[in-house]
Amino acid sequence: MTTAALGGPLHVPLRRGDAADELLPLSTASMPALAPASAIGEEVQSAFEYMPATLAGMVAAVGVVLLLFWALVPPHLLVPWLGAFGALWLLRLGMLRRYRGALSKGAVDWLAWRRIWNITTIVSGALWGLTPWIFYGRGNAIQQTGLIIVIYSYCIAAVPVLSNQPRVYFGFASLCFIPMILRIASEGDVYSLQLAGELLLIVSLTTLLARSYRQALQRVTELKLQADGLLAQLRVEKRLADVARQEAEVARHDAEVANRAKTQFFAAASHDLRQPLHAMGLFAEALRQRVHEPAVAQLVNSINESVDALEGLFSELLDITRIDSGGVEVRSEDFELGDILRKVRLHFEPTAFEKGLSLRLRGGRCAVRADPLLVERMVRNLVANAIRYTEDGSVLVSCRRRAGRVLLEVWDTGVGIAESDCSRVFEEFYQVQRDREASAEQRKGLGLGLAIVMRLARLMDTPLSLRSSVGRGSVFSITLPLGTTPRTMPTPQMHKRPVDITLAGRLVVIVEDEPAVREGLAVLLAGWGASLATLDSVAAAERWARNSDSAAAVPALAIVDYRLEQGRTGIDAIAALRMRFGAALPVIVVTGSTTTGHEPEAQAHDFHVLIKPVLPNKLRAMISFKLGVRPPVPVAA
């Protein structure tokens, strides 16, 4: 017999409809519960809740005693004892059914039901106290010990139910234990007297345990009643809060839908627009290889520059979506701003000179701790914006130490921004309305440059401010954390010659669903000497791999688009090719999608990624790397 079989910790039933109804025993969870208004009601509900366990425990205890002493006790003693317990068991079962009926009707006299419960409990204690006088002296030591354990376990099991009524528990425990102790002591030998003394000590400790349990239980009951009151108050307040929360949730959902639609549109538009640009660059490079005239080479270079410029425009458009979707990570390090200023000079000085502007750069020795790529993008966007809206004067990029930080500012002497527009110029697609017609250079922008600057500043937790005066110019300021100057070793400058590769005798598989891109790649690679297998889908790649059984048809390289037919991807094509030609087949994946992070897939499936449009020189270098072709050794300057 264990305590769990007869009872357990007090569980106060909740009102019907509460979330905790599922925790109630099957005997009471399905009934309508009448919420007691006092601690007495809580005690009665707790007691009757454990009535099924009490009845089961009584059957088990009586059964154990019968197994131990069945053949040792004469029928004239055994039958009346068993009949008394049977009558008590039936009485308690009937009492439980009547209680449930009263509870379902909502009319319960808590005091009366507690009185009935207490009477049956005292009767049960008296029967268990009588049991040792009938059975103890009739068995061996093992049977006698079993009898003591059964009675003691039954008494301990009553602690959770009767601890709130200390007098009832004391009476029940006394009726169980004192007759048993007296019966054991009546044997008269030393062993029996010692055992009786030990049982008396155990009973005393058990009584102290019941007292401690009662104090803890009373505190729990008080807290539960307080919680019920607070819960009722909370429900009223929650109803009011739910209305406001639902309105906010609808607004948030609408904003998320709009932002998601914008992101999906940008990604799809970028992917579709990059395809013809990619094909244009491939065709232009193929043309340069076929016609060896300087004028044609210059034309091809101009085409490639235009492709590169358009790619930059798409990148600007997609920077917004990448930042908003959390695809940009900040990787801070110590570096000198002079590294960025040198790149800004090389990129923007010709443009400034063409407009008759002076581009001045100051403070390159200042060291900061930030993400150099993100800071460079912010400065580039600010300088491009300054040059675009400045017709006369200069653009100044200055870096100065201020109060333990570095203040990076971009000054211009341009048209300036009205105070009413200063807070809006950082919104995407917003362009200031001018009194006079904007120039072609000013109309070229999409209104995204400053929006990207603001998003990157927030991403890096970097303060960004604007001061401007109409007709006099503007100053954009970025405050960066102070860093330490990194120690670098001087390295000789290298002049690299273009990687010149030949693919003569090598088979290259192209899997590309865009006809223009597929044809452009084919023309370019054929010019480099490759033999080709051009496929337009995953299904075509699977068929080609299945039907290629000649050793001469083993490809040296596969160039695969990522997005293919019917929602399938280049991963499927790679799997089909490598299943036929081995896992070592080198693969380059070319994609126009920049919003999806391909790095985990590239590592898992062993391929390299190029983003469309891919300039021919970049493609040439990647093919050399994948095929293990060493480029010419750089010549030191």
C-alpha positions in Angstrom: 0.0 0.0 0.0 1.3 3.5 -0.9 0.1 7.0 -0.1 -0.7 7.6 -3.8 -3.1 4.7 -3.8 -5.3 6.1 -1.1 -5.0 9.9 -1.6 -2.7 12.6 -2.6 -2.0 16.4 -2.3 -5.1 18.6 -2.0 -6.4 19.7 -5.3 -9.1 22.4 -5.1 -11.6 22.0 -8.0 -12.1 25.0 -10.2 -15.4 26.4 -11.5 -16.7 24.6 -14.6 -15.4 26.2 -17.7 -12.0 27.1 -16.4 -9.0 25.9 -18.3 -8.0 23.6 -15.4 -11.1 21.5 -15.6 -9.1 18.9 -17.5 -7.0 18.4 -14.4 -9.9 17.2 -12.3 -10.4 13.4 -11.7 -12.9 11.8 -14.1 -15.3 11.4 -11.2 -15.9 15.1 -10.8 -14.6 16.9 -13.9 -17.7 16.2 -15.9 -20.1 17.5 -13.2 -21.3 21.1 -13.0 -19.2 22.5 -10.0 -20.7 24.7 -7.4 -18.1 27.2 -6.3 -17.9 27.2 -2.5 -18.0 30.6 -0.9 -15.9 29.6 2.2 -12.9 27.5 3.3 -15.4 24.9 4.6 -16.8 24.4 1.1 -13.2 24.0 -0.2 -12.5 21.3 2.4 -15.7 19.4 1.6 -15.1 19.5 -2.2 -11.5 18.4 -1.7 -12.6 15.5 0.6 -15.3 14.2 -1.8 -13.0 14.7 -4.7 -10.8 12.0 -3.2 -13.6 9.7 -2.2 -13.1 7.4 -5.3 -9.4 7.0 -4.3 -10.4 6.4 -0.7 -12.9 3.7 -1.7 -10.3 2.0 -3.9 -7.7 2.2 -1.1 -10.1 0.6 1.4 -10.6 -2.3 -1.0 -6.9 -2.7 -1.5 -6.1 -2.6 2.2 -8.8 -5.1 3.2 -7.7 -7.3 0.3 -4.1 -7.3 1.6 -5.2 -8.2 5.1 -7.3 -11.1 3.8 -4.3 -12.4 1.7 -2.1 -12.4 4.8 -4.5 -13.9 7.3 -7.1 -15.8 5.3 -6.2 -19.3 6.6 -5.3 -18.1 10.1 -8.5 -16.5 11.4 -11.6 -18.5 12.1 -14.7 -17.6 10.1 -16.8 -16.4 13.1 -14.2 -13.5 13.4 -13.3 -13.0 9.8 -16.9 -12.7 8.4 -18.2 -10.0 10.8 -15.0 -8.0 10.3 -15.3 -8.2 6.5 -19.0 -7.4 6.7 -18.3 -4.3 8.8 -15.9 -3.0 6.2 -18.3 -3.9 3.4 -21.1 -2.0 5.0 -18.9 1.1 5.5 -17.7 0.9 1.9 -21.3 0.8 0.6 -22.3 3.6 2.9 -19.6 5.8 1.6 -20.4 4.9 -2.0 -24.0 5.9 -1.5 -22.9 9.1 0.3 -20.7 10.0 -2.7 -23.6 9.6 -5.2 -26.0 11.7 -3.0 -23.3 14.4 -2.8 -22.9 14.5 -6.5 -26.7 14.8 -6.9 -26.8 17.7 -4.5 -23.8 19.4 -6.2 -25.4 19.1 -9.6 -28.6 20.8 -8.3 -26.6 23.6 -6.7 -27.9 23.1 -3.2 -25.2 21.9 -0.9 -25.2 22.3 2.9 -21.4 22.3 3.4 -21.5 21.9 7.2 -23.9 18.9 7.0 -21.8 17.1 4.4 -18.6 17.8 6.4 -20.3 16.3 9.5 -21.3 13.1 7.5 -17.8 12.8 6.1 -16.3 13.1 9.6 -18.6 10.5 11.1 -17.7 7.9 8.5 -14.0 8.8 8.9 -14.2 8.1 12.7 -16.0 4.8 12.0 -13.3 3.8 9.6 -10.6 4.6 12.2 -12.4 2.5 14.8 -12.6 -0.5 12.4 -8.9 -0.3 11.6 -8.1 0.0 15.3 -10.1 -3.2 15.9 -8.3 -5.1 13.2 -5.0 -5.7 15.1 -7.0 -7.3 18.0 -8.4 -9.8 15.6 -5.4 -10.6 13.4 -2.1 -9.6 15.0 -1.4 -12.6 17.2 -2.3 -15.2 14.5 0.6 -14.9 12.1 4.3 -14.9 11.9 6.6 -11.9 12.0 6.2 -11.2 8.2 2.4 -11.2 8.4 2.4 -9.1 11.5 4.7 -6.5 9.9 2.5 -6.4 6.8 -0.6 -5.7 9.0 1.2 -2.8 10.7 2.3 -1.3 7.3 -1.3 -1.5 5.9 -2.8 0.3 8.9 0.0 2.9 9.0 -0.2 3.6 5.2 -4.0 4.0 5.4 -3.5 6.5 8.3 -0.8 8.5 6.4 -3.1 8.6 3.3 -5.6 10.5 5.3 -3.2 13.4 6.0 -4.0 15.4 2.8 -7.8 15.1 3.3 -8.0 15.6 7.1 -5.2 18.0 7.7 -7.6 21.0 7.7 -9.5 19.4 10.6 -6.8 18.6 13.2 -9.3 17.2 15.8 -10.9 14.8 13.3 -7.5 13.7 12.1 -6.2 13.2 15.7 -9.3 11.2 16.5 -8.9 9.1 13.4 -5.2 8.5 14.0 -5.7 7.7 17.7 -8.4 5.1 16.8 -6.1 3.5 14.2 -2.8 3.5 16.2 -3.5 3.3 19.9 -5.4 0.0 19.8 -2.7 -1.4 17.6 0.0 -0.2 20.0 -1.8 -1.6 23.0 -2.3 -5.0 21.2 1.3 -5.3 20.4 2.4 -4.3 23.9 0.0 -6.9 25.3 2.3 -9.7 24.1 4.5 -8.8 27.1 7.9 -9.7 25.7 10.8 -7.2 25.3 10.5 -7.2 21.5 6.8 -6.3 21.5 7.3 -3.6 24.1 10.2 -2.1 22.0 8.0 -2.3 18.8 5.1 -0.6 20.6 7.4 2.2 21.8 8.7 2.7 18.3 5.2 2.9 16.8 4.3 5.4 19.5 7.2 7.6 18.4 6.2 7.2 14.7 2.6 8.2 15.5 3.9 11.3 17.3 6.0 12.3 14.3 3.1 11.6 11.9 0.9 14.0 14.0 3.6 16.7 13.7 3.7 16.1 9.9 -0.1 16.5 9.7 0.1 19.7 11.6 2.8 21.2 9.3 0.8 20.0 6.2 -2.4 21.6 7.7 -0.6 25.0 8.1 0.7 25.0 4.5 -2.6 23.9 3.2 -4.5 26.6 5.0 -2.2 29.2 3.4 -2.7 27.6 0.0 -6.5 27.8 0.5 -6.3 31.4 1.5 -4.2 32.3 -1.5 -6.6 30.4 -3.8 -9.6 32.4 -2.5 -7.7 35.6 -3.0 -6.8 34.5 -6.5 -10.4 33.8 -7.3 -11.3 37.4 -6.5 -8.4 38.8 -8.5 -9.3 36.5 -11.4 -12.8 37.9 -11.5 -11.5 41.4 -11.5 -8.9 40.5 -14.2 -11.6 39.1 -16.5 -13.4 42.4 -16.5 -10.2 44.3 -17.3 -9.2 41.7 -19.9 -12.4 42.2 -21.8 -11.6 45.9 -22.1 -8.0 45.2 -23.1 -9.1 42.6 -25.7 -11.0 45.2 -27.7 -8.0 47.5 -27.9 -5.6 44.6 -28.6 -7.8 43.3 -31.4 -7.8 46.7 -33.1 -4.0 46.9 -32.8 -3.7 43.4 -34.1 -5.8 44.2 -37.2 -3.6 47.2 -37.9 -0.4 45.3 -37.4 -1.6 42.5 -39.7 -2.5 45.0 -42.4 0.9 46.5 -42.2 2.7 43.1 -42.3 0.6 42.1 -45.4 1.5 45.4 -47.1 5.2 45.0 -46.2 5.3 41.4 -47.3 3.7 42.2 -50.6 6.2 45.0 -51.2 9.1 42.6 -50.4 7.7 39.9 -52.7 7.2 42.4 -55.5 10.8 43.7 -55.2 12.2 40.2 -55.2 10.2 39.1 -58.2 10.9 42.2 -60.2 14.6 42.1 -59.5 14.8 38.4 -60.5 13.0 39.0 -63.8 14.9 42.2 -64.7 18.3 40.7 -63.9 17.7 37.9 -66.5 18.0 40.1 -69.7 20.9 42.1 -68.1 22.7 38.9 -67.5 22.1 37.7 -71.1 23.2 41.1 -72.4 26.6 40.9 -70.7 27.2 37.4 -72.0 26.3 38.3 -75.6 28.5 41.4 -75.4 31.5 39.4 -74.2 30.9 36.8 -76.9 30.9 39.6 -79.4 34.2 41.0 -78.1 35.8 37.5 -78.5 34.7 37.2 -82.1 35.5 40.7 -83.3 39.1 41.9 -82.4 38.6 45.6 -83.2 39.4 48.3 -80.6 36.1 50.0 -81.3 34.2 46.8 -80.6 36.1 46.2 -77.4 35.3 49.7 -76.2 31.7 49.1 -77.0 31.6 45.9 -75.1 33.2 47.6 -72.1 30.5 50.3 -72.2 27.8 47.7 -72.3 29.4 45.9 -69.3 29.6 49.2 -67.4 25.9 49.9 -68.2 25.0 46.4 -67.0 27.0 47.0 -63.8 25.2 50.3 -63.2 21.8 48.8 -63.7 22.8 46.0 -61.3 23.7 48.7 -58.8 20.2 50.2 -59.2 18.6 46.8 -58.5 20.8 46.3 -55.6 19.7 49.6 -54.2 16.1 48.6 -54.6 16.7 45.2 -52.9 18.8 46.7 -50.0 15.5 48.0 -48.6 13.9 44.6 -48.7 17.0 42.8 -47.2 17.2 45.3 -44.3 13.5 45.1 -43.6 13.5 41.3 -43.7 16.5 41.0 -41.3 18.8 39.7 -44.0 21.7 42.2 -43.2 24.0 41.4 -40.4 26.2 43.9 -38.6 29.9 42.8 -38.4 31.8 45.4 -36.5 35.6 45.8 -36.7 38.3 48.5 -36.2 39.3 50.3 -39.4 40.4 53.7 -40.6 37.9 55.8 -42.5 40.6 56.6 -45.0 39.9 53.2 -46.6 36.4 54.2 -47.4 37.4 57.8 -48.5 39.8 56.4 -51.0 37.1 54.3 -52.6 34.7 57.3 -52.6 37.3 59.4 -54.3 37.9 56.9 -57.1 34.2 56.4 -57.6 32.8 59.9 -57.4 35.7 62.3 -58.4 35.1 61.9 -62.2 31.4 62.6 -61.7 32.0 65.6 -59.5 34.6 66.9 -62.0 32.2 66.5 -64.9 29.7 68.8 -63.1 32.4 71.3 -62.2 32.3 70.5 -58.5 35.1 70.1 -56.0 35.1 66.8 -54.1 37.1 67.2 -50.8 37.8 64.4 -48.3 39.2 65.1 -44.8 40.1 63.1 -41.7 40.9 59.7 -43.2 43.2 58.9 -40.3 40.2 58.6 -37.9 39.6 55.0 -36.7 36.2 53.8 -35.9 34.6 50.5 -34.8 31.7 49.6 -37.1 30.8 47.5 -40.1 33.0 48.9 -42.9 30.7 47.6 -45.7 27.6 49.2 -44.2 29.5 52.5 -43.4 30.8 52.6 -46.9 27.3 52.1 -48.3 26.0 54.9 -46.2 28.8 57.3 -47.3 28.4 56.4 -50.9 24.6 57.1 -50.8 25.1 60.4 -49.1 27.9 61.5 -51.5 25.9 60.4 -54.5 22.9 62.4 -53.2 25.0 65.5 -52.5 26.6 65.5 -56.1 23.2 64.9 -57.7 21.6 67.9 -56.0 24.6 70.3 -56.2 25.1 72.4 -59.3 27.8 74.7 -58.2 30.4 74.7 -55.4 31.7 71.6 -53.6 31.0 68.4 -51.7 33.0 67.8 -48.5 33.3 64.5 -46.6 34.9 65.3 -43.2 35.7 63.0 -40.2 36.4 64.5 -36.8 36.7 63.3 -33.3 34.0 64.6 -31.0 33.6 63.6 -27.3 35.1 60.2 -27.6 33.3 59.4 -30.9 33.9 60.1 -34.6 31.6 62.5 -36.4 31.4 61.7 -40.1 29.7 64.5 -42.1 28.8 65.0 -45.8 28.5 68.7 -46.7 27.2 70.1 -50.0 26.4 73.6 -51.4 23.4 72.3 -53.3 19.7 73.3 -53.4 19.0 72.5 -49.8 15.9 71.0 -48.2 13.0 72.8 -46.6 12.4 72.2 -42.9 9.1 70.6 -43.6 10.7 68.0 -45.9 13.7 67.2 -43.6 11.7 64.5 -41.7 10.4 62.9 -44.9 13.5 62.6 -47.1 14.5 59.4 -45.4 11.2 57.7 -46.5 11.5 55.4 -49.5 10.4 56.8 -52.9 10.0 60.3 -51.5 11.6 63.1 -53.5 11.5 66.8 -52.6 9.3 68.8 -54.9 11.3 71.7 -56.4 10.0 75.1 -57.5 12.0 74.7 -60.7 12.2 71.7 -63.0 14.7 69.0 -61.8 17.6 68.2 -64.0 18.0 64.8 -65.7 20.6 63.8 -63.1 18.2 64.6 -60.3 15.4 62.7 -61.9 17.5 59.6 -62.2 17.1 58.7 -58.5 14.4 56.6 -57.1 14.3 58.2 -53.7 15.8 55.1 -52.0 19.4 56.3 -51.2 18.5 58.2 -48.0 16.0 55.5 -47.0 18.8 53.0 -47.1 21.1 55.3 -45.1 18.4 55.6 -42.4 17.7 51.9 -42.2 21.5 51.1 -42.0 21.9 53.7 -39.2 19.1 52.1 -37.2 20.5 48.7 -37.8 24.0 49.7 -36.5 22.4 51.9 -33.7 24.2 54.9 -35.2 22.8 58.4 -34.7 22.0 60.1 -38.0 21.0 63.8 -38.3 20.4 66.4 -41.0 20.8 70.1 -41.1 19.8 72.0 -44.3 19.0 75.5 -45.6 17.2 76.0 -48.9 19.5 77.5 -51.4 22.6 77.1 -49.3 23.1 73.3 -48.9 22.8 70.4 -46.5 24.9 68.5 -43.9 24.3 64.8 -43.1 26.0 63.7 -39.9 26.8 60.1 -38.8 28.2 59.5 -35.3 30.4 56.4 -35.1 32.1 54.7 -32.1 35.8 55.5 -31.8 38.0 52.6 -32.7 41.7 51.7 -32.7 44.0 51.9 -35.7 44.5 48.4 -37.0 48.1 47.3 -37.5 48.7 46.2 -41.1 51.8 45.0 -42.9 52.6 46.7 -46.2 52.1 44.5 -49.2 53.4 45.0 -52.7 50.8 46.1 -55.2 49.9 43.5 -57.8 48.8 44.1 -61.4 46.7 41.1 -62.4 46.2 40.1 -66.0 42.7 38.8 -66.9 42.4 35.1 -66.3 42.6 33.5 -69.7 41.2 30.0 -69.7 40.4 27.4 -72.3 37.7 24.8 -72.0 38.8 22.9 -75.1 37.8 19.2 -74.8 35.6 19.8 -71.7 31.9 19.3 -71.5 29.9 21.9 -69.7 26.2 21.3 -68.8 23.9 24.4 -68.7 20.6 24.1 -66.9 18.7 27.4 -67.5 15.1 28.0 -68.2 15.5 31.5 -69.6 16.2 31.2 -73.4 18.2 34.4 -73.8 20.4 33.6 -70.8 20.8 30.0 -71.9 21.8 31.1 -75.4 24.2 33.8 -74.2 26.0 31.3 -71.9 26.2 28.8 -74.7 27.8 31.4 -77.1 30.2 32.6 -74.5 31.4 29.1 -73.3 31.6 27.9 -76.9 34.0 30.8 -77.6 36.1 29.5 -74.7 36.3 26.1 -76.4 33.8 24.1 -74.4 31.5 21.5 -75.8 28.0 22.0 -74.4 24.8 20.3 -73.2 22.1 23.0 -72.9 19.0 22.0 -70.9 16.0 24.0 -70.0 14.5 22.2 -66.9 15.1 19.7 -64.2 13.2 17.0 -66.1 15.5 17.6 -69.1 18.5 17.3 -66.9 17.2 14.0 -65.5 16.6 12.6 -69.0 20.0 13.7 -70.3 21.8 12.2 -67.3 19.9 9.0 -67.6 20.7 8.6 -71.3 24.3 9.6 -71.1 26.3 6.4 -70.8 29.4 7.2 -72.8 32.6 8.1 -71.0 33.0 11.0 -73.4 29.8 12.5 -72.1 31.1 13.0 -68.5 30.7 16.7 -67.8 33.6 18.7 -66.3 31.3 21.4 -64.9 27.6 22.2 -64.5 26.2 25.8 -64.5 22.7 25.7 -63.1 20.0 28.3 -62.6 18.4 28.2 -59.1 14.7 28.8 -60.0 13.5 26.4 -62.6 10.2 25.0 -63.8 7.1 24.3 -61.7 8.6 25.4 -58.4 11.7 23.1 -58.7 15.2 24.4 -58.1 18.7 23.9 -59.2 19.2 21.6 -56.2 17.1 19.1 -57.9 19.1 19.3 -61.1 22.4 19.0 -59.2 21.1 15.9 -57.5 20.1 14.3 -60.8 23.5 15.1 -62.4 25.6 14.0 -59.5 23.6 10.8 -59.1 24.8 9.8 -62.6 28.2 11.4 -62.7 29.4 11.3 -59.1 29.3 13.7 -56.1 32.6 15.4 -57.2 31.0 17.1 -60.2 31.8 20.9 -59.9 28.7 23.1 -59.9 28.1 26.8 -60.2 24.6 28.1 -59.3 23.6 31.3 -61.0 20.5 33.1 -59.6 18.7 36.4 -59.9 17.3 36.1 -56.4 19.2 38.0 -53.7 16.6 37.9 -50.9 17.1 34.2 -50.2 20.2 33.1 -48.3 21.8 30.4 -50.4 24.9 29.9 -48.1 23.5 27.0 -46.1 22.4 25.2 -49.3 25.7 25.9 -50.9 27.6 24.3 -48.0 25.2 21.4 -47.8 25.4 20.6 -51.5 28.9 21.8 -52.3 28.4 24.5 -55.0 29.3 28.2 -55.4 26.7 31.0 -56.1 26.9 33.9 -58.5 24.2 36.6 -58.5 22.9 37.8 -61.9 23.9 39.8 -63.8 27.3 38.1 -63.8 30.0 39.9 -65.6 32.0 37.6 -67.9 35.3 38.2 -66.0 33.7 37.1 -62.8 32.3 34.0 -64.5 35.7 33.3 -66.0 37.4 33.5 -62.6 34.8 31.3 -61.0 35.1 28.6 -63.7 38.9 28.7 -63.3 38.5 28.2 -59.6 36.1 25.3 -59.9 38.2 23.5 -62.5 41.4 24.1 -60.7 43.0 26.2 -63.4 45.6 28.5 -61.9 45.5 32.1 -63.1 48.8 33.7 -64.3 51.1 34.7 -61.5 50.7 38.4 -60.6 53.6 40.7 -61.6 54.8 42.9 -58.7 54.7 46.6 -59.4 
